[in-house]
């Protein structure tokens, strides 16, 4: 499923422009590593494990850091 881009007429400061560029790069990476999931018979695209961990660490909140560690620990216990 290709991503579609649009246009925006808003004036963007250079700082926001850099942040926006970084966000687009992160979204592109996350989309390229997405995982298909089915919940209640519906198909969804969700973050892959590595992108989810990276996202949790980037958020930096205590609960996200705990989640990131738990995801990593569970992956380490999972048989190959």
N, C-alpha and C positions, 0 to 999 in steps of 0.2 A: 504494500500500500504506500504510494509515494506521498511525501509531505508536500503540501501546497503552500506557496508563499503569497503574501499580499503586499500592499503598500500602505504607508502611513504618512499623513501630511503634517504630523506634529513636529515642532522644532525640538531637536534633541541636543543637549549639551555634549561636549566631547567626553565628559566623564560617564554620562549615561550611555553614550554611544559605545564606549569600551565595554561597559557592563552588559549591554545588549548583545554585543558581538560575542562575549564570553558565554552568555546564556544560550545563544544560538549554537555555538560549538558544543556546549554541554548537551543540548537537546538533540543535536545531530548524532552525537556519540550514544546517548541513551536510546534513541530510536533504532540505531543500527544494531544494538545488542538486546533489543526487546525480546520478551518471551511470550508465547501465546498461552493464555489461560482460559479455562471455561468455568464459569460460575453460573449455577442455576440454568444451564443450557445456553448461556450467552457467551460468545467469544470476546475476549479482551486482549489488548496488548499491555503488558506490564513491564516495569523495569527489570532488567536482568540483575542477577545477584551483585556483580561487581559495580554496576551503575548505582544500584540501591545503596550499597555500602558507601560509595563515593559521595552520593547525595546526602546521606545521613551524616557523614563526617563534615561535609561542607556546611551543613546547617549548624553544627557545633553546639546544639542544645544538649543538656545532660541526657535527656531521654533518647535523643537520636544517637549519641555516642554509645549508650548502653545497648541500643538496638543493633548498632553496627558490630559491636563486640559479640553479641549473641548470635548474629547471622554468621559471622566468621567462625565462631566456635562450633556451631551446628554443622557448617560445611566441612570443618576439619574432622568431625566425628563420623560423617557420612561415608560409608564404604565406597571405594572407587569402582 
